[in-house]
């Protein structure tokens, strides 16, 4: 019985597939059609579902689909592959532009893992062709016929999965011959993918092939940036000669050598990420609606915690209130590990332990976001546990608020991410100088060490090009000041960490703060924290500690 219980627990964690898509079949068909327009002639894009992540021993994490795969399909199950063709392919049924490979139906495995969908059911989701994953190994042999095969770089984080078979009334555990591990192995073999592949070297070769008399300086700069990331690239004679040879038209010889090395390869690791960055940074109306819901849920979490907060709370209890609110609204997950940092913990940018037992009268930085049908919010508030900011806390908080307010007001179509950041940084630097914490603007980087904005969507740090703002982008604006203990300033400022983060919809005529309902000025926060909380009467019985 014990082993059977562990197996059931393992399968629950492995195949808790999460929420299906809220978006329509037409939405995903339109996305794939738009995607196809980006593809080069005679090319195919191959996207794999996410691997199952192991937590420990025979227990896996709740499954989370690869965002790029989900973006184009709405499909939430593992061990699947999507292929999108630029040019129509032909089979016995006629012409088609795409094919998705899915796990086959298996009554016995479905008894343990949950439902799998039939090909006919998936076909109704709008795909041209649906095949079982067992067919992928055969059909992938056609990849050499394409000029370019686009895919994302391989990650070495896939386990070879097992499955159970029922034979003569007995249950046997065997390797799954068609899991993601084996699908990718077949894909590598069909592509003749080199065992010693070096991504940066391959990028350097691609850059060299694009060189001409007009862009040599630009290409050289690209190569130098790659060499900074991997100094061993200078051991490659082609790259070394390209960077150091001053002879006129020298690049032609380098291109001949590069073409010879690449002659047996038709794979492309550069184009697919670029396509997805272009597509995902602009949100559709349906995506914006899901993001609005995720943000609204997160805002309620912040509001309820402000009302419920008291100095005797723990960081974990605060996290629990936020996530309880998420569940009440039907958001089963967070978009990222919740950050609740009191005092010195608020000065750790990605603090996720949330284990301080008594927050006392410290500032509490709360960076959390609900994930609603795949789309995640990202909202941060920093509040005083006792309901009132001290003079030092208030002075620093006002600087962060002014910095954020300036950036939100400037967030319009056409302004660049860099310009927004610099505007925010200048406000922080000026404020810190006035308080005597720094003496030169450049020193502000010590206390404001991160960027100002990022896209949100299917990822909390969503894909994008980070150039100029465009309509229907959804971004964060999140300045911060963090002064850890032993910083070179008056100790009265130590262990104060402040971040204010809001989710901003860029519109043609300005911008809309989607998370504005959660107070962000110190006056509004203090006023809300004086209100009654519905959780005040939620008192659990005391549990005696059994181990001292």
N, C-alpha and C positions, 0 to 999 in steps of 0.2 A: 504493500500500500504506500509506503514512504516513497519508493522510487516512482510510483505512478503519480503521486502528488507533485513531486519535483518536475516530472515531465509535463504535467498540465500547467504548472507555474511557468516553466520555460516557454511553452507554446503560447501562453497568454502574453508574455512579454515580447515574444518574437513576432507575433502576427496581430497585435492590436493596431490595425491599419490606420486608425485615426479617421478623420472626417472625409467623406466623399466631397467632390467639388460642389459648390453652390452655383457655379456658372453653367451656362447652357451649352449644349452640343455645338450650336452655331458659333458661340464664342471661341471655342477651341479650333473649330474648322477655319475660322477667319484668321486665327493666330498662325496656323500651319500654312495657310495660303500666303499670308504676308511674309512668313519665314522663307517660303520657297522663292519668293521674288529676290531675296538676297543671294541665293546660291549661284555659284559659277556654273557655266555650261558643263554638261556631262559630269555632274558631281552628285554625291549622296552624303547626307548628314546622318550620323548614327549616334543616337542618344540612349544611354543605359539607365535603368532605374537605379535607385540608391541601394547599397548593400544593407543587409541586416547587421546592426552593430551589437557586439557582445558586451554585456555588462560585467559578468563574471561567471565562470564555470559554465553551467548549462542555462543561464538566464540571460536573455537579450533585452536590449532597450525596446521600448515601444517604437514601432516602425515609423519612419518619417521619409516621405518620398523626396527624391532629388528635385529641387525647385525648377530647374530648367526642363526636366522631363515632365513635371506636373504642369508647368506653364503652357506646354504645347499639347497636353493630352487630357488633363484632369484625372488621369489614371493613378491609383494609389497603392497598387500591389507590387511586391518585389519580383525579382527574376524576370524582368520584362525588357524589351528592346523596341525602340522606335526608329524606323528608317524613312527619311524623306528624300525624294528624288527631284532633282531639277527638271529632268526630262522624263516624259511618261514612259513607264515600263509596260510590258505586255505579258499576259498569261492567258490561260484558256478562257477566262471570263472577259478579257478585253484589256483596256488601258487602265493604269492606276499610277498614282503619284506618291503613295505612302503605304507603309505596312507596319503594323504593330504585332509583336510576338509576345504572347502571354502564357502563364502557366496553364497546363492542361487540367481538365476536370479530373478529380480523383476522390471518390466518395470516402475512402478510408482516411486520407489526409485531411479532407475537409471536416471530418468528425473531430479531429484534433485542432486544426488550425483555423477553421472558419471557412466561409463560402469562397469558392472561386467561380469566376464567371465563364459562361460558355462563349464560344466564338460568335454565335448569333447575337448574344446579349451585348457583346462589346461592339459588334458591327453597328448596332443601333446608336452607339456613341459617336458615329459619324466618320469612322475610319474607312478609307478605300478598301483596304484588305486587312484581315485579321488572321494570324496564324499561331499555332502553338510554338512554344519556345523550342521544342524538339526539332522544328524545321529550320531554325536559325543556323545551326551548324552546317547544314547542307547548302542553304542559299547564300551564306556569307562567302562561299567560294567564288562568287561572281564579282567580288570587290575589285580585283585587278583590272576589270574592264572599264572602270571609271577613271577619268583624268584626275579627280581629286576625291578623297574620302575625308570628310570633316568629322572630327570628334574631339572630346575633351581629353586632356592629358590623363593617363592612367594613374590611379592612386593605389598604393600597396596596402589597402585596408579592407580587403575582402577575404572572408573566411570561406573555405570549402564547406558547404552546408551538408547536413545529413537529412535523411528522410526515413520513414518507416513503411515497410511493405508487409502485407499479410499473405502468407503462403501456407497452405495446408493447416489453416487455423492458428498458426503461430505468427508472432510479430517479430520482424527483423529490422535492425537499424543498419542502413547502408548509405554510401555516399550518393548524393543527388547528382546524377550525371549531366543535368541540364540547369544547374543553378547559375547564378551570376558569375561565379568564379569560372565555371567551365565555358559559359557563353563568351566571356572576355578572352579566355585562352584561345578559343576557336577564332575569334576576331583577330587577335594578335598574329596567329599563324597565317590566316588568309592574307593579311597585310604585309607579311614578311617583316614584321616589326622587329627592329634590332634589339637584342638582349641588352646591349650596353648603351642604349639610347640616352643621349644627353639633351634635355629640352633646350637649354640655353645655346648649346652648339648648333642645334638644328635651327633655332631662331636666327643665329648669326649667319648661317648659310642662306637662309631665306632672304635676309637683308642684303647679302652680297649679290644674290641673283637679281635684285631690284635696282642695283646701282647703275647709274649712267653719268654722263658728263655734267649733268646739272645738279645732282643731289649727293655728290660724293661726301661733302662735309657732313650732311645730315646722316648719311649711312654710317660714316665713321663714328659719329657721336653715339649712334645707337649701339654700335659694337663696343665702344669704350664703356658704355653703361652696363653691358652684359659682362664685360671683363671684370668690372668692379664687383659684380655679384659672384663671379666664378673665375678666379685668377688662373685656373688651369687652362682656360681657353687660349691663353697666349702660348701654350705648348702646341697648339694646332698650327701647322705651317701656313695653311691657307689664310687663317684669321690674322696671324702675326704679319705675314707679308702684305696683306691688304691694308693693315694699319700703318705699316712702316715703310712701304715702298713708295718713293716719290716719282717714279717714272710715269710719263704720260700714258694714259689708257691702260695702266697696269691692271685695272679691275677686270679687263676682258679675259686675261689669263686666269685670274682667280675664279671667274664665273665658269670657265671651261672645267676647271678642276672640281668645282662645287657641283656642277651639273653631272659630272661623271660619278661622284659619290652618291648623288640623289637619284640616279637613273632607275634604280629598282624600287623606288618608294613613291607612292602616290598619296600618302596621308598628309593631312593638313591640320595642325593643332592651333593655328592662329585665327582662322576665319570664324569658327563657330563661337568662341567667346566674344568676338567683336560683334557678331550678329545679335547675340543675346543681350549684350550691353545696349545696343541701339534700340532693341525692341522693348526691353523690360524697364528702361528708365522712364518711358512714357506710359501712363496707366490708362486703361479703358474706363468708361463710365462704370461698368460692372465691377472692375477691380477697385475703383475709388470708393464705391459703395461698401465693399467688404472692408476696406481699410477704415472707412468712417466708423463702421460698427466695431472693429477691433479697438480703435482709439476711444470711442465712447465707453466701451467696457472698461478700458484701462483707466479712464478718467474717473469713473465711479469708484474704482478701487482706491485711487489716490484720495478722493473725497472722504470715503468711509474711514480710511486709516487716519486722516487728519482729525476727524471727529472722535475716533476711538483711542487715539494716542495718549499714553501716560508714561511717566518716567520708569515705572517698574516693568515695562514690556521688554521682551527679548527681540533681537533681530529676526529670529525664526518666526515668532508670533506675528510680527508685522508682515513678513512675507506671506504667511498663511492667510491673513485677512485679504490681501490683494488677490491671491490665487483662488480663495473661496468665492470672491465676487466673480472672477472669470468663469468658474464652473457654473455658478447660478445663472449666468447669461448664455450658457451653452458653448463657451470656449474651453475646450478640453486641455489645452496646452498653453505654455508660455512660448513666445517667439524666440527666447534666449534665456539662459540661466538668470534668475532674478537676483538683483543687486540691492541689498539693504545694509548700508554701512553707517554705523554710529561713531561719532568722534573720529579717532585716528583711522578707523576702517573706511570712512568716507573719503580719505585721501588716497585710497587704493582704487585705481580706475576701474578695474574689472574684478572687484572683490565679490566673490560668490559663496564664501563659506557661510556667512550669515549666522554666526554662532555665538556672538556676544550675548550674555544672559541678562545683563542689566544696563540699559542704555542711559540711565540716570537723567541728567539735564543737558545731554549733548545734542548737537545737530544730528539729524538722521537723513542720509541721502538715500532716496528710494528710486531706483532705475528699473522699471518693470514694464512689460508689454504683453497683452493678451494676443494669442494667435487665433484668428477666427477663419475657419475654412481655408487654412494655409497662409493667410495674410496677417502680418504682425504689426502691432503698434510699437512705439518706443517712447515712453513718457517718463520724465524724471522730475521729481520735486524734492526739495530739501527743507525740512521743517524742524523746529525745536521740540524736543520731547516734552518739555514742560509747558509748551504753548506760547512762550514769549522769547523772542530773539534777544540775546545780550547785545550790548553796545557794539562789541567787536564783530559778532556774528551779523548784526544788522548792517554794519558798514560794508563788510565784504559782500553780503548778499545783494545790497543795492548796486554794487558795481556789476555783478553778474547779471542782474536784472536789466540794468541800463544797456549792457553789452548785447543781451539777447533782444531787447526791444528795438535797438537800432538796426540789428540784422533782420528782424521780422519785417520792419517797416520798409527795408530796402529790398526785400525778396520779391523781385518782379522779373518778368520775362526779359531776357537779354543780359542781366547781370551775371557775372561768373561766380562760381563757388569760391575762387581765390579772392575775389573782391569782397564777398560777404565775410569771409574769414578775416581779412585784413581790417575791415571796418570794426568787427567785433573785438579783435585783438587790440586795436588802438584804444578803445574804450577801457578795456581791462588795464592796459599799461598805464594810461593816464590816471586811473583811479588808484592803482597800487603806488604810483609815485606820490600822489597827494597824501596817502596814508603813511608815507615814509617806509614802506616795505621794500621798495626797490628805488634805484636812483636813475636808471636808464631804461628806455622802452624795451630794449632787447632782453633785459633781464626778466621780463614778464613770462617768457617762455618756460622758465623754471616752474611757475605756478599755474600756467595755462598750457599744458604740454600736448594737448590733442587738437584735432581739427574741429570745425564748427558744424559741419553738415554731412549727411549721407542720405542716400535714397532708402526708403523702406518699401516693402512689398512682400513677396514670398520669402525673402531673406530680410533679416533686420538690417543688415548692411547689403542692400540690394544692388544688383548689377546696374552699371551706368558708366558713362564716359566722363562725367564730372567736368564738363566744360561750362557752357552758359545755361542758365535756367530756361526751361521751356514750359509752356502750358501743359497741365495735367501731369507734371512731376509731383511726387509726394516726398518731401524731404524732412529731415530733422534740423532744428537749430538749437544747439546745445553748448553754450559757453560754460566755462567752469573755472573755479579757483580752488587750489588744493595746497595747503601749507602744512606739511607733515612736521612732526617733532624734529628739533635740531636744525630747522631751516635758518638761514642767515638773516633773521629779522627778530624783532621783539617777541619774546616767548608768549605774550598775550594772544598772538595770532596762531600759535601752534595748534595742530590737530583740528583745524577747521577745514572741512571739505564741502564745497558747494557746487552743484550743477543744476541748471534749470534746462529742461529739454521739452520742446513741443514739436508736434507733427504738423507740417505746413503743406497745404495744397496750393501749388502755384497755378494761378488762373490768368487768363488773357489780360484782365484788367487789374491785377494785383495779386494778393495772396490771402488765404483763409487759414486761420489757426484752428485746426480740428480739435485740439486739446485745451482750448481756452477756458472751458468750464471748470477745470481744476485750478483754483487760485494760484497765481505765481508771484504776485507782489506780496511783500511781507505783511502789509496791513490786512489783505484778504485772507492770508493763511492764518494769522492770529485770530481773526474774527471767526473763521470756520471752526478752528480748534476749540472755541468756547461753546460750540453747539453740542447738544446731546447726541449720543451715539446709540443706535439700536443694539449694539453689542454690549452695552454696559450691564445688561441683565443676563448675559450669556456667561454663566459661571459654571465651570466644570468641577467635579469632585477632586479633591486632593489625592494624589497617588503617592504612597509612601515609597521612599527610596529603599530598595532591597539590598543594594551593594554600596558599601561606604568607600 
